[in-house]
Amino acid sequence: FDIFFPLIQRFVTIANFVLYGVAVSPVAAHMLNWSPVEISNLSAVQSVFTFVGVITTLVLSIIKTSDFVMIFIGNGIFMIAGLMTYFDWRADTATAISFSIPLILMT
């Protein structure tokens, strides 16, 4: 269990990240009529938030935050982003903000 559970959790998490990465282009084109330029702009913003997330994780690690708290925060944000995706990614009510926030949180 000490080895198998983290491997399964990592596999599921990576699979979900890949799902978002694959879904962004066709979903954005269908819901918001975005061209590749707007999708690239969103990717650039995601890169900035990824950098901020790495720095935040580094700072939390330096101040000796427990592993449980780090995993709890990460899984909580992941769950919130998933719920936002489920409720906000609708073709009839989609906006650029409601489309982008879950993707930014996923990074």
C-alpha positions in Angstrom: 0.0 0.0 0.0 2.9 2.4 0.7 4.1 2.1 -2.8 1.0 1.1 -4.8 -1.4 3.8 -3.6 0.9 6.8 -4.5 1.5 5.2 -7.9 -2.2 4.9 -8.6 -2.9 8.4 -7.4 -0.1 9.8 -9.6 -1.5 7.8 -12.6 -5.0 9.2 -12.1 -3.7 12.8 -11.6 -1.5 12.7 -14.7 -4.4 11.2 -16.7 -6.6 14.0 -15.7 -4.0 16.6 -16.6 -3.6 15.0 -20.0 -7.4 15.1 -20.4 -7.5 18.8 -19.9 -4.5 19.4 -22.2 -6.2 17.4 -25.0 -9.6 18.9 -24.5 -8.6 22.6 -24.5 -8.3 23.2 -28.2 -11.5 21.5 -29.5 -13.6 22.7 -26.6 -12.4 26.3 -26.8 -13.0 26.3 -30.6 -16.5 25.0 -30.1 -17.7 26.9 -27.1 -15.9 30.3 -27.6 -15.0 30.2 -31.3 -11.3 30.7 -30.2 -8.5 30.5 -32.8 -5.2 29.0 -32.0 -3.9 32.5 -31.0 -6.4 32.7 -28.0 -5.6 29.1 -27.0 -1.9 30.0 -27.0 -2.5 33.0 -24.9 -4.3 30.9 -22.3 -1.3 28.5 -22.4 1.0 31.4 -21.7 -1.1 32.5 -18.7 -1.1 28.8 -17.5 2.7 28.9 -17.6 2.8 31.9 -15.3 0.5 30.2 -12.8 2.6 27.1 -13.0 5.6 29.1 -12.0 3.7 30.7 -9.2 2.5 27.3 -8.0 6.1 25.9 -8.0 7.4 28.9 -6.0 4.5 28.5 -3.6 5.2 24.8 -3.2 8.9 25.6 -2.6 8.1 28.2 0.1 5.7 25.8 1.8 8.3 23.1 1.7 11.0 25.4 3.2 8.7 26.4 6.1 8.3 22.7 6.8 4.6 22.3 5.9 3.5 18.7 6.4 3.0 16.4 3.5 -0.6 15.9 4.5 -1.3 19.6 4.3 0.4 19.9 0.9 -1.5 16.9 -0.5 -4.8 18.1 1.0 -4.4 21.6 -0.6 -3.5 20.1 -4.0 -6.3 17.6 -4.0 -8.8 20.3 -2.8 -7.8 22.7 -5.6 -8.0 19.8 -8.1 -11.5 18.9 -6.9 -12.7 22.6 -7.1 -11.3 22.9 -10.7 -13.1 19.6 -11.6 -16.4 20.9 -10.2 -16.0 24.2 -12.0 -15.3 22.4 -15.2 -18.4 20.2 -14.8 -20.7 23.1 -14.0 -19.2 26.0 -16.1 -18.2 24.3 -19.4 -21.5 24.6 -21.1 -21.8 25.7 -24.7 -24.8 27.9 -24.1 -23.4 29.9 -21.1 -19.7 29.7 -21.6 -17.5 32.8 -21.1 -13.8 33.2 -21.4 -13.5 33.5 -17.6 -15.6 30.4 -16.8 -13.6 28.5 -19.3 -10.2 29.7 -18.2 -10.3 29.5 -14.4 -10.6 25.7 -14.1 -7.6 25.4 -16.5 -5.6 27.8 -14.5 -6.4 26.1 -11.2 -5.4 22.7 -12.8 -1.9 24.0 -13.2 
